[in-house]
Amino acid sequence: KNADKPLWLINLLNNSIEVGNYLQIVYGPGTSEPQFKAEGSLKLSSRDLERKKEIIKNFKNPNYTDDACAAVLVKPKWNDHPLTIRYYNNTYAEIRALRHKEKYVGIVSANVLIFSEELKCIAIHRRSNDSHDYPSALHTFGGAFIPPGTGPREDHSGIRRAAIREIFEEADAGIHIPDSTRRVLIDEFEIQFIQLAYLGVNVSAEQVTNMRGNWEGEPIQISFDDLGEELAEIKNWTPNGWTHVILWLE
């Protein structure tokens, strides 16, 4: 894989209807990583707190927990060096409540694209029918970054740990993400997520075959031979999951 920024491909994706209407690739692919800086917590009004209670009450799945997230009120300047993402520690339900009055409250997330040279396949997550965003769609493994200092599930060592934790939670698989792994930052403005994705972690055949799903969805394998046909059906994917695979293949 070429470690240089594939500008032609990024421009093509960012300006396409299928991808660019939902997200923008804003940083990378490369091996550098943004810096993250906590700014405390956003305060909720009494009305916001009532909305939070209703949102929690309406969670579709009883297994869902209202974890702390990294909430972004002002998007960073993507061309800054070093790129710094300033965030607030608020729970998912609080962020959903705040979106009733704020134009933008983003959530920082981490994803990882897994493949197996041994099996000649990629491992992808088919999201649950109950997922709030893109139910039943194909996606890379991942989820919200739980900031350090916010509880027992916190990603104490940083955002890379969020990607590792998510693959364990969603597929019961343990992985290592090498420093050399390319990563890309995506502004998924359609659903207000800022996502750092790790593009390509090679795992063993045993790790793939032992993956198990849960209430969040199920892991599936797509062989390298079938990947082109699967990618042609873009409607079956989340826009960013599809984008991860395209950038990895470049």
Sequence and secondary structure as in RCSB ss.txt:
>XXXX:A:sequence
KNADKPLWLINLLNNSIEVGNYLQIVYGPGTSEPQFKAEGSLKLSSRDLERKKEIIKNFKNPNYTDDACAAVLVK
PKWNDHPLTIRYYNNTYAEIRALRHKEKYVGIVSANVLIFSEELKCIAIHRRSNDSHDYPSALHTFGGAFIPPGT
GPREDHSGIRRAAIREIFEEADAGIHIPDSTRRVLIDEFEIQFIQLAYLGVNVSAEQVTNMRGNWEGEPIQISFD
DLGEELAEIKNWTPNGWTHVILWLE
>XXXX:A:secstr
   S  HHHHHHHHTSHHHHTT EEEEEEES   EEEE       HHHHHHHHHHHHT SSTT    EEEEESS 
  TT SS EEEEEEEEHHHHHHHTTT S  EEEEEEEEEEETTTTEEEEEEE TT SSSTT EE EEEE   TTS
STT  TT HHHHHHHHHHHHHS      TT  EEEEEETTTTEEEEEEEEEE  HHHHHT   BTTEEEEEEEHH
HHHHHHH GGGB HHHHHHHHHHH 
